[in-house]
Amino acid sequence: MNRLVLLKSVLRDNFTEQFINRYEAFQLNTEEVQRISIKAQAILEMFPKVTDAALLSSMCANELSEVFPVAVLAGTLSYKGVELFSVTQAFPTGGKSLNTQVRKKAHFWIEFGGYIIDSSFFRRLYAGDVKAPFQHAIMGDFGASRGAIISKAELVSKYGFNYEPQFSLSQYQISKLLEETKKTAAITGN
């Protein structure tokens, strides 16, 4: 299936046609990409111990959603044909929270304006969520101190990545994750 058709199908789970049309038409410019990169880096610095992809993506989406038509996506992430993370159990509908088990197996990222913004992949990689030898191979390709992946969606495959969206998060699910982030920050001192 064409990736854009798949993406539109996934967005229909939680978004109106009006939002989807705005989402599809929106394109980021170079200046906006630079501002997003700074915001993503700031979130990673504010929460240095958080590796939860759903939490990091939701925080980033929250920062950007007032200005941009942002969607947090969940699905499968592969690197050079090897599946690293995937949705392996039923994904909760938009009115239900995401449990930790679903969040650990799947990968979460933001996609809009023709770009993929993934603030958690390298965090998860360095934390050991990607098993050797893939962890070592990816670190050999990219190094040991990377932050967010911010790339045009059609170019991520040139770097070996394949993001396959399977679900979008609802505003309710993002709100619940943001509440959890506040609790996590209070407990860990982040």
C-alpha positions as CSV (number, residue, x, y, z in Angstrom):
1,M,0.0,0.0,0.0
2,N,1.2,3.5,-0.8
3,R,2.6,5.1,2.3
4,L,0.6,8.3,1.9
5,V,-2.6,6.3,1.6
6,L,-1.7,4.3,4.7
7,L,-0.9,7.5,6.6
8,K,-4.3,9.0,5.6
9,S,-6.1,5.9,6.7
10,V,-4.3,5.9,10.1
11,L,-5.1,9.6,10.6
12,R,-8.8,8.9,10.0
13,D,-8.9,7.0,13.3
14,N,-8.6,10.2,15.3
15,F,-8.8,13.2,13.1
16,T,-11.5,15.0,11.0
17,E,-11.3,15.2,7.2
18,Q,-10.7,19.0,7.7
19,F,-7.6,18.3,9.8
20,I,-6.4,15.6,7.4
21,N,-6.7,18.0,4.4
22,R,-4.8,20.7,6.3
23,Y,-2.2,18.1,7.4
24,E,-1.7,16.9,3.8
25,A,-1.4,20.4,2.4
26,F,1.1,21.7,5.0
27,Q,4.8,21.7,4.2
28,L,7.6,22.8,6.5
29,N,10.2,25.3,5.4
30,T,13.8,25.2,6.4
31,E,13.4,27.8,9.2
32,E,10.6,25.9,10.7
33,V,12.6,22.6,10.6
34,Q,15.4,24.4,12.5
35,R,13.0,25.7,15.2
36,I,11.6,22.2,15.6
37,S,15.1,20.7,15.9
38,I,15.8,23.2,18.7
39,K,12.5,22.3,20.5
40,A,13.1,18.5,20.2
41,Q,16.6,19.0,21.6
42,A,15.3,21.0,24.5
43,I,12.8,18.3,25.4
44,L,15.6,15.7,25.3
45,E,17.7,17.9,27.6
46,M,14.8,18.5,30.0
47,F,14.1,14.8,30.3
48,P,17.5,13.1,30.0
49,K,16.4,9.8,31.5
50,V,13.1,9.3,29.6
51,T,13.3,6.6,26.9
52,D,9.5,6.1,26.5
53,A,8.8,6.9,22.8
54,A,5.2,7.6,23.4
55,L,6.0,10.1,26.2
56,L,8.7,11.9,24.2
57,S,6.6,12.1,21.1
58,S,3.7,13.4,23.0
59,M,5.8,16.1,24.7
60,C,7.1,17.2,21.3
61,A,3.7,17.2,19.7
62,N,2.3,19.2,22.6
63,E,5.0,21.8,22.0
64,L,4.3,22.0,18.3
65,S,0.5,21.5,18.0
66,E,-0.4,25.1,18.7
67,V,1.3,26.1,15.4
68,F,1.5,23.0,13.3
69,P,-1.0,20.3,12.2
70,V,0.9,17.5,14.2
71,A,0.1,13.8,14.5
72,V,1.7,11.3,16.8
73,L,1.9,8.0,15.1
74,A,2.6,4.5,16.4
75,G,3.7,1.6,14.4
76,T,6.7,-0.4,13.2
77,L,10.2,0.8,12.9
78,S,12.7,-1.2,10.8
79,Y,16.3,-0.5,10.1
80,K,17.9,-2.0,6.9
81,G,15.0,-4.5,6.7
82,V,15.2,-5.6,10.4
83,E,12.1,-4.9,12.4
84,L,13.2,-3.2,15.7
85,F,9.8,-2.2,17.2
86,S,6.3,-3.1,16.2
87,V,2.7,-3.2,17.4
88,T,2.3,-6.7,18.6
89,Q,-1.0,-6.5,20.5
90,A,-4.3,-4.7,20.1
91,F,-3.9,-1.0,20.1
92,P,-6.3,0.9,22.3
93,T,-9.0,3.1,20.7
94,G,-8.7,6.8,20.9
95,G,-10.7,7.0,24.2
96,K,-8.5,4.6,26.1
97,S,-5.0,5.2,27.6
98,L,-1.9,3.3,26.3
99,N,-0.5,0.8,28.6
100,T,3.2,0.4,29.2
101,Q,3.4,-3.0,27.4
102,V,2.0,-1.5,24.1
103,R,4.3,1.4,24.5
104,K,7.5,-0.7,24.9
105,K,6.8,-2.9,21.8
106,A,5.6,-0.2,19.3
107,H,7.5,2.9,18.2
108,F,6.1,6.4,18.3
109,W,7.0,9.4,16.3
110,I,5.6,12.7,15.0
111,E,4.9,13.2,11.3
112,F,3.7,16.3,9.6
113,G,4.7,18.8,6.9
114,G,6.4,16.1,4.9
115,Y,8.8,15.3,7.8
116,I,9.3,12.6,10.4
117,I,10.4,13.8,13.8
118,D,11.5,11.0,16.0
119,S,12.8,12.2,19.4
120,S,13.1,8.7,20.9
121,F,14.9,6.3,18.6
122,F,18.4,7.0,19.7
123,R,17.4,7.2,23.3
124,R,15.9,3.8,23.0
125,L,18.9,2.5,21.1
126,Y,21.4,3.8,23.7
127,A,19.2,2.5,26.6
128,G,19.5,-1.1,25.2
129,D,15.9,-1.4,23.8
130,V,17.5,-2.4,20.5
131,K,19.4,-5.7,20.9
132,A,22.9,-6.4,19.7
133,P,24.1,-6.9,17.0
134,F,21.7,-4.3,15.6
135,Q,22.5,-1.8,18.4
136,H,26.2,-2.0,17.5
137,A,25.6,-1.8,13.8
138,I,23.4,1.3,14.1
139,M,25.8,2.9,16.6
140,G,28.6,2.2,14.1
141,D,26.6,3.9,11.3
142,F,25.5,6.9,13.4
143,G,27.7,7.3,16.5
144,A,27.0,7.2,20.2
145,S,25.6,10.7,20.9
146,R,22.7,11.4,18.5
147,G,19.5,13.2,19.4
148,A,16.3,13.4,17.4
149,I,15.8,12.2,13.8
150,I,14.3,14.9,11.7
151,S,14.1,14.0,8.1
152,K,11.8,14.4,5.1
153,A,9.6,11.3,5.2
154,E,10.7,10.2,1.7
155,L,14.4,10.4,2.7
156,V,14.5,8.3,5.8
157,S,14.9,5.1,3.8
158,K,18.2,6.5,2.5
159,Y,19.4,6.2,6.0
160,G,18.1,2.7,6.4
161,F,14.9,3.5,8.3
162,N,11.4,2.4,7.5
163,Y,8.6,4.0,9.5
164,E,5.3,2.2,9.0
165,P,2.4,4.0,10.6
166,Q,-0.3,1.7,12.0
167,F,-2.2,3.9,14.5
168,S,-2.5,7.6,15.4
169,L,-2.8,8.8,18.9
170,S,-5.9,10.7,19.9
171,Q,-5.8,14.0,21.8
172,Y,-7.1,12.1,24.8
173,Q,-4.2,9.6,24.7
174,I,-1.7,12.4,24.3
175,S,-3.2,14.3,27.2
176,K,-3.0,11.1,29.4
177,L,0.7,10.7,28.4
178,L,1.4,14.3,29.3
179,E,-0.1,13.8,32.7
180,E,2.1,10.7,33.1
181,T,5.1,12.8,32.0
182,K,4.4,15.3,34.8
183,K,4.3,12.5,37.3
184,T,7.5,11.0,36.0
185,A,9.2,14.3,36.2
186,A,8.1,14.8,39.8
187,I,9.4,11.3,40.8
188,T,12.7,11.4,38.9
189,G,13.5,15.0,39.4
190,N,13.6,15.7,35.6
